[in-house]
Amino acid sequence: MKKQNIGILGMGIVATGFCQTYFLNQGEIDKKMGTTFEFKKVLVKNKDKKRISELPQSIYVDDFDQFDLKELDIVVELMGGVSPACEYIKKALEAGCHVVTANKELMAKKGKELIQIAHKNNVLLRYEASVGGGIPLIGTINDSLTSNKIVKLMGILNGTTNYILTKMTKEKIEFDAALKRAQTLGFAESNPTADVDGFDAAYKLAILSKDAFGVIPDPEEISKQGIRNISIEDIEYGLELGYKIKLLAIGERSNAHVELSVQPTFIPIDHPIASVNNEYNALYIEGNSVGEIMLYGKGAGAMPTGSAVLSDVVDIVVKKSDYIGSCMAQNIVVKNIGFSAYYVRMEVLDLPGVLGQIAVAFGDYGISLDSVVQRARGGQFAPLVFITHDVERMKLNDALRTIASKEYVNEIQSIIKVVK
């Protein structure tokens, strides 16, 4: 049987899942491809460390120069980080190797450059596993929804933050306690910054934007807000008003621009994405023909992510097709207008007439209110909660600066996007 020569960069959790998935289903996969894999080299830090038994110890190397790229058909990059992974991928593409990667940060920051190198050398670059683990998000957008114009994406793309917000909502524990539990269970890193501050989800949204909207943004262009400041009080007010809170990556396209953001968002309790809990991911897609669909599943883990990597490799072997070319539009720009409804929680003096004066102040800026919750605590201050109708975020900020300057306002405590 003809062989496809494979080189692997890295042998961590995802690479192990990739290999184990192949060996688990090798008979069916080889039959589907009409060929089999021969693993030629695996780059690791410690080549003497004992690893999965299906691969011979002799193919492990600790120097990329020991890869003979001319003998490889496909290079699978699973080492993570931008450097040296980027340099290795460039060399592989330039040598005529197809490349499959699960590296979200790399594709978000260097994807445009790598895609151009792949085109120049007439090879394929695939990256399904970089977003959503085992959920076939990119393939669905590029294959199954190719007849549609995607007008909106709304996704839970980070399992760590979804787990934390689920525990805060269901068990009424504050952020710090929920984060500690996520770290204990291995859902969060010891340094959780990339997850809880929105960077991880922004990388993934940048990648999806290329395939859904035809624009490759710099991740720094994406408006980001994490979940560190979400409180039990916000969650409980949201539930009272009919909303659950999720860290959502949102992309919306108009004719002239794409708006991209990652931020905590109140979403109606009966919305499908509101039911996605714990470490699970989901992507809600709106196409101009198909309407609304949602993809759901495990967004991380050795076997789900390894399965997505393997699917890309098999697809290269079977189809030798490329969907990158149609996703290089340059006439769409990224803007952050922030036009939405918003939840605003503030602390004010517990005096008659304060609510009316604040409502008038909102009205002076052309901002109308959808819902108001007022509670007395029996002390000097009382909470006020508003949900606005759709408004530009800059206009809302201007109004809140004016309101915050009033002597009867102690503090503006929360501003959270609301999807209705």
C-alpha positions in Angstrom: 0.0 0.0 0.0 1.2 3.5 -0.8 2.5 5.5 2.2 2.1 9.1 3.3 5.2 10.2 5.1 4.4 12.2 8.2 6.6 14.4 10.5 5.3 15.7 13.8 6.5 18.8 15.7 5.9 18.1 19.4 4.5 15.2 21.3 2.3 16.7 24.0 -1.3 16.1 24.9 -2.7 16.9 21.4 0.0 15.1 19.5 -0.6 12.0 21.6 -4.3 12.2 20.9 -3.6 12.6 17.2 -1.5 9.4 17.1 -3.8 7.4 19.4 -6.9 8.3 17.3 -5.1 7.1 14.2 -4.0 3.8 15.6 -7.4 3.3 17.2 -9.2 3.6 13.8 -6.3 2.8 11.5 -8.1 0.2 9.5 -11.1 2.4 8.6 -8.9 5.5 8.0 -6.4 3.7 5.7 -9.3 2.2 3.7 -10.9 5.6 3.3 -7.6 7.2 2.2 -6.4 4.2 0.1 -3.0 4.7 1.7 -1.4 4.5 5.2 0.8 6.7 7.3 4.5 6.3 7.9 5.7 8.4 10.8 9.2 9.4 9.9 10.3 11.9 12.5 8.9 13.4 15.8 10.6 16.6 17.2 10.6 16.7 21.0 12.7 18.3 23.7 13.8 15.0 25.3 14.1 12.3 22.7 14.9 9.6 25.3 11.6 10.0 27.2 9.3 7.0 26.9 6.1 7.9 24.9 3.3 6.1 23.2 4.3 2.6 22.3 3.0 2.6 18.7 5.8 4.9 17.5 9.4 3.5 17.6 11.8 5.3 19.9 14.2 5.7 17.0 12.1 8.4 15.2 12.2 10.9 18.1 14.7 13.7 17.5 15.6 16.9 19.4 16.8 19.0 16.5 14.6 20.2 13.6 17.6 20.0 11.3 17.3 16.2 11.6 14.0 16.4 9.6 14.5 15.6 6.0 11.7 17.7 4.6 12.1 16.4 1.1 10.9 12.9 2.2 7.9 14.2 4.1 4.4 14.7 2.6 2.8 16.3 5.6 4.2 18.1 8.7 1.9 18.2 11.7 2.8 21.1 14.1 1.5 20.6 17.6 4.3 22.2 19.7 2.4 25.5 20.4 3.6 29.1 20.7 4.6 31.4 17.9 8.4 30.8 17.8 10.0 28.5 16.7 6.8 26.9 15.4 6.4 29.7 12.8 9.9 29.3 11.5 9.6 25.5 11.2 6.2 25.7 9.4 7.7 28.2 6.9 10.5 25.8 6.1 8.1 22.9 5.7 5.8 24.9 3.3 8.8 26.2 1.3 10.0 22.6 1.0 6.7 21.5 -0.5 5.2 19.9 2.5 1.5 20.3 3.4 1.1 21.5 7.0 -1.6 20.8 9.6 -1.6 22.8 12.9 -3.6 23.2 16.0 -1.8 26.4 17.0 -4.4 29.2 17.6 -2.0 31.9 18.7 0.3 31.2 15.7 -2.6 31.3 13.2 -4.1 34.4 14.7 -0.8 36.3 14.6 0.9 34.8 11.6 -1.8 33.1 9.6 -2.0 35.6 6.8 1.8 35.3 6.1 1.7 31.5 6.3 -1.3 31.3 4.0 0.6 33.4 1.4 3.6 31.1 1.7 1.4 28.0 1.2 -0.2 29.5 -1.9 3.2 30.5 -3.3 4.4 26.9 -2.9 1.2 25.2 -4.0 0.7 23.3 -0.8 -2.1 23.2 1.8 -2.2 24.7 5.3 -5.0 23.4 7.5 -5.9 24.5 11.1 -9.3 23.1 12.1 -8.1 22.1 15.5 -7.0 25.6 16.3 -10.6 26.6 17.2 -13.1 24.5 19.1 -11.1 21.4 19.6 -13.1 18.5 18.1 -16.0 20.6 16.9 -15.8 21.0 13.1 -16.2 24.8 13.0 -13.9 25.8 10.2 -14.8 22.9 8.0 -18.5 23.6 8.4 -18.1 27.3 7.5 -15.9 26.5 4.5 -17.6 23.4 3.2 -21.2 22.9 4.4 -22.0 26.6 4.5 -20.1 27.7 1.4 -23.4 28.7 -0.3 -24.1 31.2 2.5 -23.0 34.7 3.4 -22.2 34.5 7.1 -23.6 37.6 8.8 -23.0 36.7 12.4 -21.0 34.5 14.7 -21.5 34.2 18.4 -19.4 31.6 20.3 -18.3 30.2 23.6 -14.7 29.5 22.5 -13.0 29.1 25.8 -13.9 26.2 28.1 -12.1 27.6 31.1 -14.2 30.7 31.4 -17.4 28.9 30.6 -16.6 26.4 33.4 -15.9 29.3 35.8 -19.1 31.2 34.9 -21.2 28.0 35.1 -19.9 27.4 38.7 -20.6 31.0 39.6 -24.1 30.8 38.3 -25.1 27.4 39.7 -23.2 27.4 43.0 -23.2 31.1 43.8 -19.5 31.2 44.3 -17.4 34.2 43.5 -14.8 34.4 40.6 -11.7 33.7 42.7 -13.2 30.5 44.2 -14.5 29.3 40.8 -11.1 29.9 39.2 -9.3 28.0 42.0 -11.6 25.0 41.4 -11.0 25.1 37.7 -7.2 25.1 38.3 -7.5 22.2 40.7 -9.4 20.2 38.0 -6.9 21.1 35.3 -9.4 23.3 33.3 -7.3 26.4 34.0 -3.6 27.1 33.9 -1.7 28.3 37.0 -1.4 31.6 35.1 -5.0 32.0 33.7 -4.5 35.3 32.0 -4.9 34.1 28.4 -8.3 32.5 29.3 -9.9 34.8 31.8 -8.8 38.1 30.1 -10.2 37.1 26.7 -6.9 36.6 24.7 -7.5 32.9 23.9 -11.0 33.6 22.6 -9.8 36.6 20.6 -7.2 34.4 18.8 -9.9 31.9 17.9 -12.3 34.7 16.7 -9.5 36.1 14.5 -9.1 32.8 12.8 -12.9 32.3 12.4 -13.2 35.8 11.0 -11.0 34.9 8.1 -13.2 32.0 7.1 -16.5 33.5 7.9 -16.0 37.1 6.8 -13.0 37.1 4.5 -10.9 39.4 6.7 -7.8 38.5 8.7 -7.6 40.9 11.6 -4.7 41.5 13.9 -5.8 40.1 17.3 -5.0 43.4 18.8 -7.9 44.9 16.7 -10.4 42.8 18.5 -12.1 44.5 21.5 -11.5 42.3 24.6 -12.9 42.3 28.1 -12.4 39.4 30.5 -14.5 38.0 33.3 -12.4 38.9 36.4 -14.9 41.7 37.4 -18.1 39.6 37.0 -19.8 39.3 40.4 -22.5 37.1 41.9 -24.6 40.2 42.1 -24.5 40.8 38.3 -25.3 37.1 37.7 -28.3 37.2 40.0 -29.7 40.4 38.5 -29.3 38.9 35.1 -31.2 35.8 36.0 -34.0 38.0 37.5 -34.2 39.9 34.2 -34.2 36.7 32.2 -30.5 36.4 31.1 -27.5 34.2 31.7 -23.9 35.5 31.4 -21.3 34.0 29.0 -18.0 35.1 27.7 -18.9 35.4 24.1 -16.8 35.9 21.0 -19.0 37.9 18.6 -18.5 38.7 14.9 -21.0 40.7 12.9 -20.7 41.8 9.3 -22.2 44.7 7.4 -21.4 45.6 3.9 -18.6 47.9 4.9 -17.1 46.4 8.0 -16.8 43.6 10.5 -17.2 44.2 14.2 -15.3 41.7 16.4 -15.4 41.6 20.2 -14.8 39.2 23.1 -16.7 40.2 26.2 -19.0 39.0 29.0 -22.5 39.1 27.6 -26.0 38.6 28.9 -28.0 36.3 26.7 -31.6 35.3 27.1 -32.1 32.1 29.2 -34.0 30.4 26.4 -31.3 31.0 23.8 -29.5 27.8 22.7 -26.1 29.1 23.6 -27.2 29.9 27.2 -27.6 26.1 27.9 -23.9 25.4 27.1 -22.2 24.8 30.4 -19.0 23.8 32.1 -16.0 23.3 29.8 -18.1 22.8 26.6 -17.7 25.1 23.6 -20.3 26.2 21.0 -20.6 28.4 18.0 -23.9 30.0 16.9 -23.8 30.9 13.2 -26.3 33.0 11.2 -26.2 32.6 7.4 -28.3 34.6 5.0 -29.7 31.4 3.5 -29.5 28.7 6.1 -30.6 30.9 9.0 -29.4 30.1 12.4 -27.5 26.9 13.4 -25.3 25.9 16.4 -22.3 23.6 16.7 -21.6 22.2 20.1 -19.0 19.9 21.8 -15.8 19.6 23.7 -13.5 22.4 22.8 -10.3 20.9 24.2 -8.8 17.6 25.3 -6.3 15.1 23.8 -8.7 12.9 21.8 -11.2 15.6 20.5 -8.5 17.9 19.4 -6.3 15.1 18.1 -9.3 13.9 16.1 -9.6 17.3 14.5 -5.9 17.3 13.6 -6.3 13.8 12.1 -9.3 14.9 10.1 -7.3 17.7 8.5 -4.5 15.3 7.6 -6.9 12.7 6.1 -8.7 15.5 4.2 -5.4 16.6 2.6 -4.7 13.1 1.5 -8.2 12.3 0.2 -9.2 15.6 -1.4 -6.0 17.6 -1.9 -8.4 20.6 -1.9 -7.9 24.1 -0.5 -10.5 26.6 0.7 -8.1 29.3 1.7 -8.2 31.3 -1.6 -11.7 32.5 -1.3 -11.1 33.9 2.2 -8.6 36.7 1.4 -11.0 39.7 0.9 -9.2 43.0 1.5 -12.2 45.4 1.2 -13.7 44.8 4.6 -12.3 46.6 7.7 -12.6 45.8 11.4 -14.4 48.4 13.5 -15.5 48.3 17.1 -18.7 50.4 17.2 -20.3 48.4 20.1 -23.9 49.0 19.0 -25.9 46.9 21.4 -28.2 46.9 24.4 -26.3 47.1 27.7 -26.8 46.2 31.4 -25.6 48.9 33.8 -25.4 48.5 37.5 -24.6 51.5 39.8 -24.7 52.4 43.4 -26.6 55.6 44.3 -27.8 57.5 47.3 -31.0 56.0 48.6 -33.1 59.2 48.2 -36.4 60.0 46.5 -36.1 61.2 42.9 -32.7 59.7 42.1 -34.0 57.2 39.7 -35.9 59.9 37.8 -32.9 62.1 37.5 -30.8 59.3 36.2 -33.5 58.4 33.6 -33.6 62.0 32.5 -29.7 62.0 32.2 -29.9 58.9 29.9 -32.6 60.6 27.9 -30.4 63.7 27.4 -28.0 61.5 25.4 -30.8 59.9 23.4 -30.6 56.6 25.4 -33.9 54.8 26.1 -34.3 52.2 28.8 -35.8 48.8 28.5 -35.7 47.5 32.1 -35.1 49.0 35.5 -34.5 47.3 38.9 -34.4 49.4 42.0 -33.8 48.0 45.5 -33.6 49.6 48.9 -31.0 48.2 51.3 -31.9 50.2 54.3 -28.5 52.0 54.3 -27.1 55.1 52.7 -26.7 53.6 49.3 -28.9 51.4 47.1 -28.3 49.5 43.8 -29.9 50.6 40.5 -29.8 48.3 37.5 -30.7 49.3 34.0 -30.9 47.5 30.6 -30.8 50.0 27.8 -32.2 49.7 24.3 -29.6 49.5 21.5 -27.0 52.2 21.8 -23.5 53.0 20.5 -21.0 52.1 23.3 -19.2 55.5 23.0 -22.5 57.3 23.5 -23.2 55.2 26.6 -19.8 55.9 28.0 -20.4 59.6 27.5 -23.7 59.4 29.4 -22.3 57.4 32.2 -19.4 59.8 32.7 -22.0 62.6 33.2 -24.1 60.4 35.5 -21.1 59.3 37.5 -20.3 63.0 38.2 -23.6 63.6 40.0 -23.5 63.9 43.8 -26.1 61.3 44.2 -24.1 58.6 42.3 -21.5 56.7 44.4 -20.2 54.3 41.7 -20.8 52.8 38.3 -20.1 49.2 39.1 -20.8 47.1 35.9 -21.4 47.6 32.2 -22.2 44.4 30.3 -23.3 43.8 26.7 -26.8 42.3 26.3 -27.9 40.2 23.4 -31.7 40.1 23.0 
